[in-house]
Structures are given as C-alpha cells and as structure tokens.
Amino acid sequence: MTSLRRWRIPPDAPLLWRHWPGEAEYVCYHAASGDTHRLSWLAGQMLERLQESGPCEEAALFATLAGNLPGLQANALDETLDALHQIHLVEPA
C-alpha cells in the first residue's frame, strides 16, 4: 500500500448507491456514465467513506475500514481501489 496516494470520488460524477442490510453487495449508479455497477461490500464501504470524508490517503482509508472488517489486507484495498479507478468511480486526488 502506498500510504501517500490520495483518492476521491470525481466531483463531476455523482454516485447513487443502495445497500440492503444483511447483504454483502452494493449497487451503484454512476450518473456521468449512466452505468450501474454491482460492488463488493469493501468497494461500497470505500465509496461511502470517500463521499463522507472527501479526498483520503490510502493509509487513513485502510485504518477506517480495518475496524469494520477484521483481517482486511492492504493488498485487497489496493486491488479494490484500482478496480474502482478503472470504472471511473474514484480518481487520484
């Protein structure tokens, strides 16, 4: 994990999502592209945290999420951020 990398939700791409209690997935609508994505619990949690806090360094994001997901590995965070970046849901800040 590169702790100095900062991520954010693109400001011109509002995201709408839904998470049902007890479910391990999120559904996210990306208004800029018109695409709807099925996301893992981890990806959904990342987007929620980024929307709440604004741009965030990876280390801080990991620390926040690790409290909710015991056993979270840094490489899982990196892989998920990279996947979210590829579909334009997050970008480097």
Buried (B, 14 or more C-beta within 10 A) or exposed (E): BEEEBBBBBBEEBEBEBEBEEEEEBBBBBBEEEEEEBEBBBBBBBBBBBBEEEEEBBBBEBBEBBBEEEEEBEBEBBBEBBEBBEEBEBBBEB
